[in-house]
């Protein structure tokens, strides 16, 4: 169901998106659903014709493609004093954006802190999500308005610690998926059928996220480390020894869990 545009969503004109990957298509679909005028989504090598009707250009390409995309954009028929936003949380685009700034365009970052895997679900995923923003004052003002149109919140990206900021996002978004795969594999190797293992792990992670939503991490943590049960931790390490990489991951994560709860579990031996 379409929502009415947020206040001010059309006050600065239309949006043109560079990049037809999942991020670009997701943002286009979500903004259009919110009433934002998206005049075009350009694929690699596609036409720049519609960009002349946009006052905001959002570059949603892979990190390694961003410098080349910004250089190409600098030669495109951009309207005077357009705002250029890119969706990379990792790349410091200061050097690549210099020609755009020299031409009078404001440049900034619009980094959705949400996995945009399915464009059909983008509007729901972005509503209530957080978006990292950074850049020139005019660009950050537009980024805030674009986030508000989606029903999203904003947070500042610390420019000097951009890598740490992005690492935190990766830990929060990517590693739960990796841990789900590892947990499912370990459960299957214990003898649980694959489908049951996948569903059980999914429900366990879902319940954990729900607990975490209502409490600080130290209070949401359950299990042997939270209980101070060193014997169970040692049994787990022995059981996982058949896969050294998984065993190492378990030990490191257990140490981090110990630090979280104040080091109540002492390592066996």
Residue frames as qw, qx, qy, qz and C-alpha x, y, z in Angstrom:
[[0.000, 0.889, 0.457, 0.000, 0.00, 0.00, 0.00],
 [0.403, 0.492, -0.028, 0.771, 1.38, 3.39, -0.98],
 [0.362, -0.640, -0.418, 0.534, 1.96, 5.97, 1.72],
 [0.195, 0.966, 0.136, 0.101, 1.59, 9.72, 1.27],
 [0.589, 0.460, -0.268, 0.608, 4.88, 11.54, 0.81],
 [0.523, -0.515, -0.386, 0.558, 6.53, 12.72, 3.98],
 [0.007, 0.972, 0.131, -0.197, 6.57, 16.46, 4.64],
 [0.064, -0.836, 0.421, 0.346, 9.10, 18.05, 2.37],
 [0.750, -0.040, 0.616, 0.237, 9.70, 14.85, 0.37],
 [0.580, 0.586, 0.423, 0.375, 9.19, 16.72, -2.92],
 [0.104, -0.953, -0.069, 0.275, 10.57, 20.06, -1.86],
 [0.245, -0.665, 0.516, 0.481, 13.89, 19.57, -3.65],
 [0.514, 0.506, -0.470, -0.508, 12.74, 17.81, -6.83],
 [0.961, 0.122, -0.119, -0.219, 13.24, 14.36, -8.29],
 [0.561, -0.542, 0.619, 0.086, 15.68, 11.51, -7.68],
 [0.755, 0.497, -0.399, -0.154, 17.80, 9.62, -10.22],
 [0.778, -0.458, 0.431, -0.014, 19.46, 6.36, -9.14],
 [0.440, 0.623, -0.635, -0.123, 22.70, 4.99, -10.55],
 [0.040, -0.267, 0.946, -0.179, 22.82, 1.22, -10.17],
 [0.747, -0.065, -0.284, -0.598, 20.30, -1.50, -10.94],
 [0.347, 0.106, -0.895, 0.259, 21.53, -3.96, -8.33],
 [0.397, -0.527, -0.748, 0.068, 19.47, -4.97, -5.32],
 [0.250, -0.453, -0.346, 0.783, 20.24, -1.76, -3.42],
 [0.059, 0.108, -0.281, -0.952, 19.34, 0.53, -6.30],
 [0.361, -0.302, -0.707, -0.528, 16.13, -1.31, -7.18],
 [0.390, -0.491, -0.713, 0.313, 15.14, -1.55, -3.52],
 [0.141, -0.390, -0.218, 0.884, 15.57, 2.17, -2.89],
 [0.177, -0.032, -0.459, -0.870, 13.74, 3.06, -6.10],
 [0.402, -0.402, -0.774, -0.278, 10.80, 0.86, -5.18],
 [0.364, -0.505, -0.600, 0.502, 10.66, 2.08, -1.57],
 [0.074, -0.290, -0.039, 0.953, 10.87, 5.77, -2.50],
 [0.260, -0.157, -0.572, -0.762, 8.26, 5.45, -5.21],
 [0.412, -0.478, -0.776, -0.005, 5.98, 3.73, -2.69],
 [0.312, -0.520, -0.419, 0.676, 6.55, 6.71, -0.38],
 [0.243, 0.903, 0.341, -0.092, 5.60, 9.22, -3.08],
 [0.289, -0.662, 0.357, 0.592, 9.13, 10.34, -3.98],
 [0.671, 0.704, -0.034, -0.231, 9.57, 11.15, -7.68],
 [0.582, -0.359, 0.624, 0.378, 12.19, 8.68, -8.96],
 [0.518, 0.694, -0.123, -0.484, 12.77, 9.66, -12.59],
 [0.762, 0.478, -0.430, -0.081, 15.14, 6.84, -13.53],
 [0.758, -0.481, 0.436, 0.069, 17.34, 3.92, -12.47],
 [0.490, 0.731, -0.442, -0.176, 20.43, 3.61, -14.62],
 [0.966, -0.117, 0.172, 0.155, 22.18, 0.33, -15.26],
 [0.474, -0.514, 0.432, 0.570, 25.86, 0.17, -16.13],
 [0.269, -0.008, 0.646, 0.714, 26.40, 1.65, -19.57],
 [0.154, 0.690, 0.707, 0.032, 22.83, 2.97, -19.69],
 [0.186, 0.672, 0.260, 0.668, 21.51, 6.38, -20.65],
 [0.272, -0.230, -0.415, 0.837, 21.99, 9.53, -18.58],
 [0.042, -0.461, -0.444, -0.767, 19.06, 11.27, -20.28],
 [0.458, -0.714, -0.486, -0.210, 16.70, 11.33, -17.27],
 [0.574, -0.332, -0.342, 0.666, 19.38, 12.68, -14.92],
 [0.138, 0.254, 0.116, 0.950, 18.77, 16.17, -16.34],
 [0.455, -0.564, -0.354, -0.591, 15.35, 16.10, -14.61],
 [0.755, -0.467, -0.423, 0.184, 16.74, 15.18, -11.18],
 [0.064, -0.869, 0.273, -0.409, 18.08, 17.41, -8.45],
 [0.579, -0.535, 0.592, -0.164, 19.28, 14.41, -6.41],
 [0.734, 0.367, -0.557, -0.125, 21.40, 11.54, -7.73],
 [0.729, -0.478, 0.451, -0.194, 21.86, 8.43, -5.57],
 [0.483, 0.521, -0.697, -0.100, 24.80, 6.23, -6.57],
 [0.806, -0.285, 0.418, -0.307, 24.01, 2.67, -5.45],
 [0.761, 0.460, -0.456, -0.022, 26.85, 0.58, -6.85],
 [0.903, -0.240, -0.218, 0.281, 29.35, -1.86, -5.35],
 [0.432, -0.829, 0.101, 0.339, 32.08, -0.30, -3.25],
 [0.583, -0.228, 0.472, 0.620, 34.83, -1.08, -5.74],
 [0.349, 0.536, 0.560, 0.526, 32.80, 0.54, -8.54],
 [0.127, -0.880, -0.366, 0.275, 32.11, 3.78, -6.66],
 [0.272, -0.585, 0.230, 0.729, 35.14, 5.88, -7.72],
 [0.199, 0.073, 0.698, 0.684, 34.53, 5.10, -11.42],
 [0.008, 0.692, 0.709, 0.137, 30.80, 5.77, -11.06],
 [0.179, -0.840, -0.206, 0.470, 31.44, 9.17, -9.46],
 [0.264, -0.374, 0.446, 0.769, 33.95, 10.05, -12.17],
 [0.127, 0.336, 0.774, 0.521, 31.42, 9.12, -14.86],
 [0.084, -0.798, -0.583, 0.126, 28.74, 11.10, -13.07],
 [0.250, -0.649, 0.021, 0.718, 30.94, 14.19, -13.01],
 [0.096, -0.165, 0.582, 0.791, 30.86, 14.15, -16.83],
 [0.084, 0.515, 0.840, 0.149, 27.08, 13.58, -17.03],
 [0.037, -0.480, -0.256, -0.838, 24.53, 16.35, -17.76],
 [0.320, -0.467, -0.694, 0.445, 23.73, 17.06, -14.11],
 [0.069, -0.892, -0.297, -0.332, 21.51, 20.04, -13.31],
 [0.200, 0.592, -0.358, 0.694, 23.26, 22.91, -11.56],
 [0.249, -0.414, 0.571, -0.664, 23.86, 22.42, -7.82],
 [0.833, -0.150, -0.445, -0.291, 22.54, 18.85, -7.77],
 [0.538, -0.559, 0.563, -0.286, 23.01, 16.76, -4.66],
 [0.698, 0.290, -0.648, -0.092, 24.92, 13.49, -5.09],
 [0.655, -0.470, 0.483, -0.343, 24.56, 10.76, -2.48],
 [0.553, 0.295, -0.771, -0.113, 26.21, 7.34, -2.50],
 [0.845, -0.383, -0.103, -0.359, 25.19, 4.27, -0.52],
 [0.750, 0.188, -0.532, 0.346, 28.63, 3.00, 0.52],
 [0.595, -0.798, -0.003, -0.095, 29.29, 2.89, 4.24],
 [0.867, -0.268, 0.135, 0.399, 32.86, 1.69, 3.74],
 [0.620, 0.359, 0.194, 0.670, 34.42, 3.89, 1.05],
 [0.180, -0.716, -0.086, 0.669, 35.87, 7.33, 1.76],
 [0.555, 0.586, 0.473, 0.353, 34.90, 8.97, -1.51],
 [0.155, -0.847, -0.039, 0.508, 36.48, 12.35, -0.78],
 [0.246, -0.407, 0.557, 0.681, 39.01, 12.18, -3.61],
 [0.232, 0.295, 0.829, 0.415, 36.62, 10.63, -6.13],
 [0.048, 0.813, 0.577, -0.064, 33.96, 13.25, -5.35],
 [0.308, -0.500, 0.037, 0.809, 36.31, 16.22, -5.73],
 [0.096, 0.106, 0.537, 0.831, 35.32, 16.98, -9.36],
 [0.197, -0.648, -0.693, -0.247, 31.63, 16.96, -8.41],
 [0.354, -0.739, -0.330, 0.468, 32.24, 19.35, -5.53],
 [0.304, -0.276, 0.252, 0.876, 34.36, 21.58, -7.75],
 [0.024, -0.316, -0.634, -0.705, 31.39, 21.81, -10.13],
 [0.311, -0.245, 0.147, -0.906, 29.15, 23.02, -7.28],
 [0.739, -0.250, -0.519, -0.348, 27.43, 19.77, -6.36],
 [0.476, -0.534, 0.530, -0.454, 26.96, 18.76, -2.72],
 [0.658, 0.185, -0.726, -0.073, 28.11, 15.22, -2.00],
 [0.463, -0.433, 0.562, -0.531, 27.28, 12.87, 0.85],
 [0.167, 0.082, -0.982, -0.006, 26.52, 9.35, 2.03],
 [0.727, -0.131, 0.082, -0.669, 23.16, 7.62, 2.39],
 [0.274, 0.265, -0.924, 0.045, 23.99, 4.18, 3.85],
 [0.768, -0.311, -0.137, -0.542, 20.94, 2.06, 4.74],
 [0.115, -0.366, 0.867, -0.317, 21.67, -0.12, 7.76],
 [0.777, 0.146, 0.427, -0.438, 19.36, -2.85, 6.53],
 [0.362, -0.132, 0.832, 0.400, 19.94, -5.88, 4.26],
 [0.545, 0.494, -0.021, -0.677, 18.27, -4.98, 0.96],
 [0.323, -0.142, 0.905, 0.239, 18.10, -8.51, -0.42],
 [0.207, 0.479, 0.826, 0.212, 14.59, -8.35, -1.91],
 [0.000, 0.110, 0.143, 0.984, 13.33, -5.15, -3.59],
 [0.421, -0.479, -0.589, -0.496, 9.70, -6.20, -3.08],
 [0.609, -0.594, -0.482, 0.211, 10.23, -6.03, 0.70],
 [0.446, 0.234, -0.167, 0.848, 12.33, -2.86, 0.72],
 [0.252, -0.605, -0.090, -0.749, 9.61, -0.45, 1.88],
 [0.793, -0.550, -0.199, -0.170, 8.84, -2.61, 4.91],
 [0.819, -0.089, -0.224, 0.520, 12.51, -3.26, 5.69],
 [0.336, 0.348, -0.089, 0.871, 13.41, 0.43, 5.54],
 [0.413, -0.693, -0.178, -0.564, 10.48, 1.64, 7.64],
 [0.720, -0.682, 0.068, -0.104, 11.89, 2.08, 11.14],
 [0.878, 0.070, -0.051, 0.471, 15.43, 1.18, 10.01],
 [0.325, -0.814, 0.110, 0.468, 18.51, 3.38, 10.41],
 [0.674, 0.658, 0.087, 0.324, 20.47, 5.17, 7.71],
 [0.585, -0.465, 0.048, 0.662, 24.04, 6.38, 8.14],
 [0.378, 0.880, 0.193, 0.213, 24.59, 9.85, 6.68],
 [0.545, -0.528, 0.144, 0.635, 27.68, 12.00, 6.20],
 [0.509, 0.402, 0.407, 0.643, 28.94, 14.70, 3.88],
 [0.096, 0.224, 0.064, 0.968, 28.33, 18.30, 2.88],
 [0.208, 0.218, 0.562, -0.770, 25.60, 20.14, 4.85],
 [0.571, 0.262, -0.159, -0.761, 23.24, 20.42, 1.89],
 [0.530, 0.148, -0.802, -0.231, 23.73, 16.73, 1.07],
 [0.147, -0.093, -0.887, 0.428, 23.03, 15.61, 4.64],
 [0.388, 0.219, 0.306, -0.841, 19.88, 17.74, 4.76],
 [0.653, 0.232, -0.423, -0.584, 18.59, 15.98, 1.64],
 [0.404, 0.109, -0.905, 0.077, 19.67, 12.60, 3.02],
 [0.132, 0.119, 0.720, -0.670, 17.63, 13.25, 6.16],
 [0.558, 0.270, 0.042, -0.783, 14.60, 14.16, 4.07],
 [0.608, 0.232, -0.673, -0.352, 14.96, 11.03, 1.94],
 [0.226, 0.019, -0.917, 0.328, 15.25, 8.89, 5.07],
 [0.305, 0.183, 0.501, -0.789, 12.23, 10.58, 6.61],
 [0.610, 0.230, -0.313, -0.690, 10.22, 9.83, 3.46],
 [0.579, 0.108, -0.802, -0.102, 10.94, 6.13, 4.05],
 [0.745, -0.586, -0.091, -0.306, 10.03, 6.28, 7.73],
 [0.834, 0.048, -0.335, 0.435, 13.69, 5.64, 8.63],
 [0.454, -0.866, 0.028, 0.210, 15.95, 7.13, 11.30],
 [0.588, 0.691, -0.261, 0.329, 19.40, 8.62, 10.69],
 [0.706, -0.633, 0.077, 0.309, 22.71, 8.46, 12.48],
 [0.203, 0.904, -0.350, -0.142, 25.97, 10.28, 11.70],
 [0.938, 0.167, -0.103, 0.287, 28.80, 8.30, 10.12],
 [0.429, -0.819, 0.216, 0.315, 32.03, 9.26, 11.95],
 [0.628, 0.745, -0.221, -0.037, 34.26, 10.17, 9.02],
 [0.041, 0.715, -0.682, 0.150, 37.54, 9.57, 10.82],
 [0.369, -0.201, 0.883, -0.208, 36.39, 6.13, 12.00],
 [0.687, 0.277, -0.219, -0.635, 34.42, 5.09, 8.94],
 [0.505, 0.237, -0.825, -0.084, 36.03, 1.63, 8.77],
 [0.006, 0.008, 0.855, -0.519, 35.07, 0.86, 12.37],
 [0.527, 0.229, 0.233, -0.784, 31.52, 2.08, 11.75],
 [0.701, 0.299, -0.437, -0.477, 31.19, -0.19, 8.71],
 [0.312, 0.194, -0.915, 0.168, 32.79, -3.12, 10.51],
 [0.288, 0.081, 0.680, -0.669, 30.11, -2.80, 13.19],
 [0.671, 0.303, -0.034, -0.676, 27.43, -2.90, 10.49],
 [0.586, 0.312, -0.720, -0.201, 28.98, -6.03, 8.97],
 [0.059, 0.111, -0.900, 0.418, 29.17, -7.74, 12.37],
 [0.436, 0.191, 0.508, -0.718, 25.52, -6.99, 13.03],
 [0.692, 0.417, -0.059, -0.586, 24.19, -7.85, 9.57],
 [0.624, 0.450, -0.607, -0.198, 26.46, -10.47, 7.99],
 [0.104, 0.348, -0.887, 0.285, 27.77, -12.57, 10.84],
 [0.614, 0.014, 0.555, -0.560, 24.38, -13.74, 12.17],
 [0.825, 0.402, -0.172, -0.358, 23.86, -15.32, 8.75],
 [0.445, 0.485, -0.743, 0.123, 27.24, -17.05, 8.97],
 [0.220, -0.241, 0.795, -0.511, 26.50, -18.22, 12.50],
 [0.785, 0.156, 0.236, -0.552, 23.12, -19.57, 11.39],
 [0.769, 0.438, -0.434, -0.166, 24.84, -21.65, 8.71],
 [0.223, 0.422, -0.813, 0.334, 27.44, -22.92, 11.18],
 [0.464, -0.125, 0.636, -0.604, 24.82, -23.78, 13.81],
 [0.849, 0.258, 0.000, -0.462, 22.67, -25.58, 11.24],
 [0.642, 0.462, -0.612, -0.002, 25.67, -27.59, 10.03],
 [0.003, 0.336, -0.821, 0.461, 26.74, -28.58, 13.55],
 [0.639, 0.014, 0.460, -0.616, 23.18, -29.58, 14.42],
 [0.838, 0.353, -0.249, -0.333, 22.90, -31.66, 11.26],
 [0.463, 0.442, -0.747, 0.178, 26.18, -33.42, 12.06],
 [0.289, -0.238, 0.737, -0.562, 24.76, -34.28, 15.47],
 [0.096, 0.183, 0.976, 0.074, 21.98, -36.21, 13.71],
 [0.320, 0.576, 0.438, -0.612, 19.13, -33.70, 13.36],
 [0.540, 0.509, 0.578, 0.339, 17.53, -33.72, 9.86],
 [0.338, 0.125, 0.181, 0.915, 18.46, -30.73, 7.69],
 [0.181, -0.599, -0.410, -0.663, 15.02, -29.13, 7.47],
 [0.607, -0.699, -0.375, 0.050, 14.42, -29.44, 11.19],
 [0.616, -0.284, -0.097, 0.729, 17.87, -28.05, 11.95],
 [0.191, 0.310, 0.244, 0.899, 17.30, -25.03, 9.71],
 [0.362, -0.678, -0.400, -0.499, 13.90, -24.25, 11.21],
 [0.686, -0.592, -0.333, 0.262, 15.08, -24.76, 14.78],
 [0.520, -0.126, -0.019, 0.845, 18.09, -22.47, 14.30],
 [0.015, 0.464, 0.323, 0.824, 15.93, -19.82, 12.62],
 [0.496, -0.716, -0.395, -0.292, 13.39, -19.79, 15.45],
 [0.694, -0.464, -0.240, 0.495, 16.12, -19.70, 18.07],
 [0.380, 0.050, 0.086, 0.920, 17.77, -16.71, 16.43],
 [0.174, -0.593, -0.400, -0.676, 14.42, -14.96, 15.98],
 [0.607, -0.702, -0.372, -0.003, 13.62, -15.35, 19.67],
 [0.636, -0.284, -0.118, 0.707, 17.10, -14.11, 20.60],
 [0.182, 0.307, 0.216, 0.909, 16.66, -10.96, 18.49],
 [0.393, -0.692, -0.406, -0.450, 13.31, -10.34, 20.17],
 [0.684, -0.581, -0.286, 0.336, 14.95, -10.65, 23.60],
 [0.526, -0.062, 0.038, 0.848, 17.72, -8.30, 22.51],
 [0.016, 0.580, 0.353, 0.734, 15.19, -5.71, 21.36],
 [0.494, -0.764, -0.262, -0.322, 13.98, -5.29, 24.92],
 [0.716, -0.668, 0.075, 0.186, 17.23, -5.42, 26.88],
 [0.044, 0.830, -0.542, -0.124, 20.91, -4.55, 26.84],
 [0.703, 0.354, -0.610, -0.092, 23.09, -7.39, 25.43],
 [0.108, 0.315, -0.832, 0.443, 24.46, -8.43, 28.83],
 [0.512, 0.021, 0.563, -0.648, 20.93, -9.00, 30.14],
 [0.796, 0.331, -0.124, -0.491, 19.70, -10.69, 26.95],
 [0.375, 0.447, -0.812, -0.029, 22.52, -13.24, 26.90],
 [0.881, -0.261, 0.212, -0.333, 21.51, -16.77, 27.92],
 [0.859, 0.342, -0.374, 0.067, 23.33, -20.12, 27.88],
 [0.861, -0.241, -0.285, 0.346, 26.35, -21.63, 29.63],
 [0.415, 0.277, -0.197, 0.844, 28.52, -18.50, 29.71],
 [0.317, -0.563, -0.039, -0.762, 25.71, -16.42, 31.19],
 [0.838, -0.470, -0.184, -0.207, 25.15, -19.17, 33.79],
 [0.194, -0.757, 0.604, -0.155, 28.86, -19.48, 34.56],
 [0.943, -0.057, 0.308, -0.109, 28.88, -23.16, 33.50],
 [0.034, 0.720, -0.637, -0.274, 32.51, -23.80, 32.51],
 [0.505, -0.098, 0.856, 0.047, 32.01, -27.57, 32.24],
 [0.625, 0.606, 0.477, -0.123, 29.42, -27.22, 29.49],
 [0.285, 0.888, -0.265, -0.246, 31.65, -24.78, 27.58],
 [0.225, -0.529, 0.801, 0.168, 34.49, -27.30, 27.77],
 [0.606, 0.218, 0.764, -0.034, 32.20, -30.09, 26.50],
 [0.537, 0.796, 0.180, -0.212, 31.20, -27.90, 23.56],
 [0.096, 0.811, -0.523, -0.242, 34.81, -27.19, 22.65],
 [0.404, -0.254, 0.873, 0.102, 35.58, -30.92, 22.69],
 [0.616, 0.462, 0.628, -0.114, 32.57, -31.72, 20.52],
 [0.440, 0.877, 0.031, -0.191, 33.53, -29.05, 17.97],
 [0.388, -0.633, 0.560, 0.367, 37.18, -30.13, 17.71],
 [0.682, 0.258, 0.632, 0.263, 36.37, -32.08, 14.52],
 [0.390, 0.773, 0.270, 0.422, 36.16, -28.72, 12.72],
 [0.548, -0.230, -0.223, 0.773, 39.07, -26.56, 13.94],
 [0.059, 0.306, 0.179, 0.933, 37.74, -23.36, 12.36],
 [0.514, -0.600, -0.400, -0.465, 34.36, -23.73, 14.06],
 [0.723, -0.446, -0.398, 0.347, 36.07, -24.67, 17.33],
 [0.402, 0.006, -0.099, 0.910, 38.24, -21.55, 17.13],
 [0.194, -0.460, -0.276, -0.821, 35.18, -19.39, 16.43],
 [0.651, -0.587, -0.461, -0.143, 33.38, -20.90, 19.43],
 [0.649, -0.312, -0.320, 0.616, 36.34, -20.17, 21.72],
 [0.208, 0.155, 0.037, 0.965, 36.67, -16.56, 20.55],
 [0.372, -0.508, -0.356, -0.691, 32.94, -15.90, 20.82],
 [0.698, -0.522, -0.480, 0.105, 32.84, -17.51, 24.26],
 [0.503, -0.163, -0.234, 0.816, 35.63, -15.20, 25.41],
 [0.060, -0.291, -0.170, -0.940, 33.69, -12.21, 24.12],
 [0.577, -0.545, -0.479, -0.374, 30.60, -13.51, 25.91],
 [0.666, -0.379, -0.436, 0.472, 32.65, -13.82, 29.11],
 [0.265, 0.040, -0.077, 0.960, 33.78, -10.22, 28.74],
 [0.298, -0.455, -0.383, -0.747, 30.17, -9.18, 28.23],
 [0.693, -0.578, -0.364, -0.230, 29.01, -10.78, 31.49],
 [0.343, -0.841, 0.333, -0.254, 32.06, -9.85, 33.50],
 [0.370, 0.508, -0.769, 0.119, 34.28, -12.90, 33.02],
 [0.725, -0.358, 0.365, -0.462, 32.32, -15.30, 35.21],
 [0.991, 0.117, 0.055, -0.018, 33.45, -18.39, 33.25],
 [0.262, -0.720, 0.605, 0.215, 37.04, -19.51, 33.66],
 [0.678, 0.446, -0.523, -0.259, 38.66, -21.56, 30.91],
 [0.964, -0.250, 0.075, -0.046, 39.09, -25.23, 31.74],
 [0.877, 0.103, -0.047, 0.467, 42.66, -26.28, 32.46]]
